[in-house]
Amino acid sequence: MTSYHHPEVRAPRASKGDGPGRAPFEGGLRPPPQDDGRAPGTVRRLAGFARTLRDNGYKVGLAETGDALAILASPAVARPSSLKPALRALFCATHSDWERFDEIFDAFWRGEGMRQRQILSGSPSESRAPARKLAEAHVPQEALGLPEHAERRSGGEEESPADGRGRREGASRVESLSTVDLRHVVNPDDIAATHALAARLARTMRARLVRREQVRRHGRRLDLRRTIHRNVSHGGTLIELAWRRRKIKPLRLVVLLDASGSMSLYTAFFVRFLHGVVDSFREAEAFVFHTRLAHVSPSLRDRDVTRAVDKLALMAQGMGGGTRIGESLATFNRWHARRVINSRTALMIVSDGYDTGEPEQLGEQMRRLRRRCRKIIWLNPLIGWRDYSPQARGMRAALPYVDLFAPAHNLESLAALEPYLARI
Amino acid sequence: MTIAREEISDKLAAVGYIADRDIATALWLMEFLKRPLLLEGEAGVGKTEVGKALAAVHGAELIRLQCYEGLDQNAALYEWNYQRQLLAIKTREGIGENADAIEEHIFSEKYLLERPLLAAIRRDRAPVLLIDEVDRADEEFEAFLLELLSDFQVSIPELGTIKATSIPRVVLTSNGTRELSDALRRRCLYHYIDFPEVDREAKIILTRTPGIDTSLALQIARMVAAVRKEDLRKVPGVAETLDWAATLAGLELHDLRQEPEAVYETMICLLKTHEDRSRVAREVSERLLGKVA
């Protein structure tokens, strides 16, 4: 166990004096803590705690665990009341880590090292650490797509004869898929193809956006300081010139996806699209909301596409129920907007606008958002339906602040967005 | 060791920083583990003050690096003194020195300008290095900072590698305008500073505002806490509270309840946007006052 110890950890004695005059390079290494005295059980439980934190999305490495052992061994934290703040400072890396820590700590140390699953299932804030829980929920694979569709097949599109379609591959089919309303994409193979298209679409968008940006990079001016520096060896005669380019920051895309019951037919598809976006834009953030708002970019950055999408699709399903768009936006404005939104941010809200909250609140929150970001795009799958007009009260309250109100019921409509994004 | 931590909190109080219990632990841990401390929190909760207080506690020098967009190594680490270099070249050419000798000469320590990061690792006694608003700097700079924080050495191509003579205590603050990299976060201990609770804020007011009476300080702290609960664009920080307390003390008020008018008018110290100002209108101000005072 001693091998876990951070080699640089010094005896705590060193900091006990008045502080000034310490010489960090001196001072012996910390003597190995009395593991024997401290029952190997402590060490094991600490390792268990580290694992629990890791399971809950904390970034805890060996170095942290080693430091934690050193803290445990120091007499300063003999009482649990001082252990908690110490471990919190060590293990937390973000504000959300910070907020969840107490709960996890209490559950673990008071609950005699109970395992992660049990903690989360009984906890009121389980949605805050959804990824892990969802991954463990063992929902059959078939449920991850759009399960409701299976029943509707008979009454569905004439375009979807049940047999043989899945095996055929080809441009024409892909082509036609891009215009089919996503509600009607039912065949698992088709679903897969649609999702692949969505991911590819997101990547193309990114590529084109970047290219357009580079064409604009012509503003050059002389970097006088570097020029002089570079020419000092020529005796100050300016021979080599150093140029300065304007650094253009890439467009940042922030997507808020409505995962409420009324959107359920589209959610799985958009989750895939989100993954594509987060994966290929250098700066992108994704949020999912229904009655609450969840920041999902970290789960989406999972290397394993299927797993990432599964996690989120499940999360979105778990979220069914009423939609509180206004409240979710308020949460976004209060906790996330400042961090994720800058003046080069396009905000994309994907929602049908059926809000069970107050439309006034939605309007107010939209007004605030409008002031922060460059463009607000509202994608509404319902626009694709015939005879749709934005009657939902929430939708009407939000509309004045929306720069682009566009359909999103099929891939083609998403692709149509790309030139618009490129102009931003 | 418990003493040492309590000692830190006593010393913080002695230098005028009223700490919550947990920050004393974090500062103690910084010493214990020799890791930098990353502080986050709303604007105005006193993140920068922690760095200053820490320097005072240890009687160490405070070296501050204010980050901004476009901050580069020239401004943060070192810079050559070009004017002097050019001058040296001209004069030495005049006396017919050869080019190699000149180059050797002009790229020596004499022509090196220390910037905060280099200064921080070249002191004989460990200073406190305060890297303020690190989220404003670019990602490239963050990566560079990470390297410096783990190796505590700097390589200057013309001069060679400079090793730290002392390891500074490093405090980083972030306002959360940009997400910091996981690597940097993991390198650091973390502490989230919240707005102080009423009692602590009252203590802060008492410490920082000379000649204010306890009851008024408490009233002010309660009032500010109530104002913070309103739906504001810019939530007033501790600095604003202190401004307001100084103003009220300057007006020689003793009881906020007696002077609702003055309270409303001086609240410009707390509310810094037109929108917030109109949100906390006269009636609202009086209502809050009724509740807290």
Interface residues (C-beta under 8 A of the other chain):
Chain A: H6 E8 V9 R10 P12 A14 S15 K16 D18 G19 P20 G21 R22 A23 P24 F25 K59 G61 A63 E64 D67 A70 I71 S74 P75 A76 V77 A78 R79 S82 P85 A86 R88 A89 L90 C92 A93 T94 H95 D97 W98 E99 R225 I228 H229 V232 S233 G235 G236 R338 R339 V340 N342
Chain B: M1 T2 I3 A4 R5 E7 R21 D22 T25 A26 W28 L29 E31 F32 L33 K34 R35 L37 L38 E40 V57 H58 G59 A60 N74 W80 Y82 Q85 L86 I89 K90 E93 A99 E103 I106 R125 A126 S166 I167 N175 G176 T177 R178 E179 D182 R185 R186 C188 L189 Y190 H191 Y192
